[in-house]
Amino acid sequence: MTHRLSRRTATTLGLTAVAGMGLAACVPGEGAEQDSGDGTWSTGSLTIDWATYNPLSLVIRDQKLIETALGDSVTVQWVQSAGSNKANEFLRSGSADIASTAGSAALLARANGSPIKVIDIYSQPEWSALVVTADSDIAGPADLAGRAVAATPGTDPYFFLVQALAEADLSVDDVELQPLQHADGRSALEGGSVEAWSGLDPIMAAAEVESGAQLVYRNVDFNTYGFLNATEDFIDDHADVVQVVVDAYEEARTWALANLEATAQLLADAAGIDLAVATTVITERSNLDVSGVPGEDQLAVLEAISPMLAGSGDVKGGADAVEKARGEIIHDAFALDAVSTQ
């Protein structure tokens, strides 16, 4: 395939170990017209998201990696995802071809019938925690019983809240859940209409610095990976363009790891936050140095949260639908190709 971007070595990303997993995947270009070398692609348009919780998307958009690779024959439209739930809405409605979510949100969407698959991993973040005001008497999940708590349903912070409550033998039925988008959750906390918020970076980090908010409960194991997802139709019909996108993600990963300060500046500019806050998010809470190939590590995390999803009432088909979705969600061929070609 032409228009190849540079990428990290297979050794750096642990390709040998991943390839040995035996995960089923079709050939990237199977069933789709490929670029012939003269700028001809299988589609004339691509709609893809960017999000402040996905630093690599900021690098790709800023450096126009996809636009450069595709040339003038493909129109690239960028849409902002304010949260995983919004990204899933874009994919489900056809408003985006490729969009980024947390792993938990992708599994939830797939289990509920959204025909998406994960094509790349953009990070392994600690992007969620329970947040309270500086003068709060809440010290942990057990203190949330009967309290008003903000969270965005269908996102990692929501599932973080559910798991945190379970640690205290509580459920979402034991709190007054306020289903607010991430930024609105911070506003509600600071305005006093909720007593706790299951937050998301970089908004959460900004609340710490700017408002003195406290992270009273953190658990990195409750945070799922960052998934880059595509609709099955787009994978099947436009695999050549999907490959360009995944190549761009691997290019961006290499650049971001070598330029953490510049990546933090991109986040600061995009999110409208102080550079020091953005630097904390990038250097302390966003692990970009992970394999882009979706595989056993991600499936293990999804397996761990599957009982919670199945019992939450958020999946119509229950445990069977969750298990089926988990078995179908991985499409590793594009990422395998991206990290193995120099």
N, C-alpha and C positions, 0 to 999 in steps of 0.2 A: 504494500500500500504506500502511496506517495504522501507528501506533506508530513513526513515523520518529524516529530519534535524530539529534542534530546531528553533523556530521562535517567533516573538513578540506576545503578547497576543491579543486576539480579541478586548478587551477593548481598548488597546493602539491604535489600528488602526481603531477604530470606526466601527467594523464589523457589529454591530447591525444596525446602520444607513444604511450601504451599503446594507446589506441583505434585508432591507425593500424596496429597490428600485424596486424590481420585474424585474430586467433585465434578459432576456432570456439567458440561458446557458445550454449546455449539461453536462452530468456527465463526469468528467475528463477522466475516463478510458473507456468510452463507445466506443466500436468498435475497441479496441486495446488490444493486448496481454499485460498482466501485468507481472511484475517481480514476479516470483514464490517463491522467497526466496533463490534460489540457484544461483543467478546471471544471470538468463535468462531474457533478455529484448527483446522488439519488434524490435530493430534494433541494428546493430553492430557498428554504427557510428553516430556521432553528430557533426555538424559544427555550431559554434556559434561565434558571434562577440564580440570584446572588443573595447572600445572607450574611449578616454580621456574625452569626454563630458558625459560619463556614469561611475561615480566613483564606483558604485556597481560592475560593470563588472571587474574592476581592483582588487577588493577584492576577488571576486569569482575565478578569474584566479590565483591570487597569492596564495591563500589558497587551491587551487585544490578541492574546494567543490564538483563540479560536478563529477570530476574524482573519488573522494573517494566514493561518493554515488553510482556511476554506476559500479565501479570495473573494472577489466581487460577485461571484455567481450565487452565493448563499447569503441571505439576509439574516443576521443574528440579532435577536431581540432579547434583552435582559429584563427580567421581572424580579422584584424584591420579595422574598419570603420573610414575613415577620415572625414566623415560627413553623415548626414541622407540620402543624395542622394546616397552615396556609399553603405550604409546599404540596402537601397531599391533595388539597383542594385543586390546585393548579393542574396536577397530574390527572386527577379523576375527571376534571371538566374538559381536559384537552387544552387548557390555557398555557400549559408548559409541556415540553417533550421530555425534559430532564430537570430534576429538582432535588434539593438536598434536605434530608431529614435526620433525626435521630433513628437509631436502629429499632427502638421500641415502636416508634410511630410508623415506620415502614412496615413492620410486622402486623401492626393493628390494621393498617390500610389494606394490606394484602389479604388478611384474614376476613375482612369485610367485603372482599370482592374487587378491590382496585387492582387492575392487572399491571403491577409494577414489579421490577426486579432491581436489585442492587448491583451496580456495575463497577463501583469503585468505593474505597474507604478513604475519607478525607482527613479524619482525625480520630484520636481516642481521648476525648476531653473529660475533664471534671468540670462540667458546665452547669450543674444543678446543685442546690443546697436549700435548706430551710432558712429563711431570712426573717428577722424581726427588727424592730426599732431599737435604738440605743438604750432606751429606758424600759424595755419590755421585761416582764417577769417570766417569760417563756424560756426554758432552759433546754428543751429537747422535745421530741415527738410526743412523749407522754403528756406534756402540758397543753397539747392542742385540742384535747377533748372539749367539745362544746364551743370552741373558738371559731371565728370567721377566718378562713384561709383562702387566699387567692392562688389559682393555678390555671394553666391553659390546657384543657382536655385534649388528648391526642398527641401530647408532646412528652419529651423526656422529663421535664420538671413535674408533670402530673404523675407519671409513673414513679418518679423519685418520691413524691409525697405518699403515694399508696404504699410503697415498700417501707418508707420511714414509719408510717403509722403502724404497719404490721409488726415492726420491731417492738412497738409498745402495746401489742395486742389490740390495736384499734383499726378502724377502717374509715373510708371517706364518709360513711354514714354517721360517724361519730363527730364529724366537724361540720361547720357551715361552709360548704365549698362555694366560692365565688368564681365562676368560670370566666376569667378575664384574660385578654391577650397579655403577653409578657410585660410590655411597657406599662400597661394599665394596672397590672398587679403591683408594680412598684409605686405607682401613683396612689393606689388604694391604700397601700401600707403606710405611706408617708402622710396620707390624708386622714388616716384613722378609721377608715371604713372596714378594714380587715386588720387582724392582729398578727398575721403571719403570711408569708408569701413563699411559694416554692419557685425560686428565681432561676433565671437563665443569664449567663454571661453573653455579652459584656454589660448588660443592663445591671446585673447583680453587682459586679465589681464597681460600677459607677456609683451605685447606691451606698456601698461601703465607704468609699472615699468622700463622696459629696454630702451624704446625709448621716454618716455614722452608723449605718445599718450593721447588724451583727449576723454572721452565719452561725446559727446555733446548732446545726446538725449537718455534717458532711459525711459522705460515704462514696468514695470513688467507684466502688463495685456496683452501685445503683445507677451509674451513668452508662448508657450504651454508646456504641461507636457512632461516628458520623457517617451516614450512608448517602452515596450519590445514586439516585434512582432514575430509571427510565421506564417509559411505558413499553409493554411488550410489542405493540404495533410499531413503535418507532425503532425498537431493536431489530425487529424482523425486516422492516421495509427500508431502513436507513442505517444499516450497520456501519457503513463507511463513515458517516458523520459521527455516529456514536464513538467510533474509535478515535476520531480526532479530538473529541471532548475528553475522553479518558487520557489520551496522550497529553493534552494540555494540563490536566490535573497532576500528572506525574512531573511534567516540566515545572509547574508551579510549586510542587512540594520541594523539589530540589532547590529552587530559587529561594523559597521562604526559609528553609532551614539554614541557608547560607546568609540570609539577610533578615534576621529576626527583628532588628530595629526598624527596618523599612516596612516590614509586614505589619508591625505594631502601628506605624504611622498610617498605613492604609486603613487599618481598623479604626483608629482614632478619627480619621477624616470621615469614614463611612458612617460611623455610629454617633458622631458628634460628642465624643468623650475625650477626656484629658489623655495625653500621650502616656502618662505614668500608669493610668488605669488600663489602657490598651496593652501596654507592655506586660503588666501582670497577667492579663488574660493569655497573651501569646506565649510568654515564657514559663508561666507556672501552671496554667490550667488547660492549655491546648497542646496535646502531644501530637504533633504533625509527623513525627519520625516513626511512623508505622507503615507496614506494608499496605499498598493500595489494593491488594488482591483480596476480595472478600472470601472468607473461608471458615475454617474450624473455630477460630477464636470468636468470630461474630456469632456463629451458630450456637456456641456454648453459652454466650450471653443471652441470646434469644431463647434458648431452652430454659435458662434459669428464670426468665420472667414470664414464660408461657403459662404456668399455672395461674399467675396473677391476672394475666389478660383473660384467660378462659373463665375465671371466676368473677371477673369484674362486671359482667353484664354488658360490656362494650362490644362484644363480638357475638353476632347473631347465632353463628353455628357452634359456639362454645369450643370445647377442647379439640374436637375433631377439626374444626376450621383453622384453629391456631396451628395445630400440628401439620396440617396440609400446607398452610402458608409457609411455615418454616422450612419445609422440604422443597419448596419451589422458588424461594425468593432469591437465591444466589445465582448470578450469571457472571462467572469469573473470567471468561475468555478475553474480553477487551483489556482488562487490567493485566492479565498474564502476558498478553502481547505487548502491552505498553512498557512493562518493566523488563522485558527480555530483549528488546530491540534497541541497539545503541545508535 
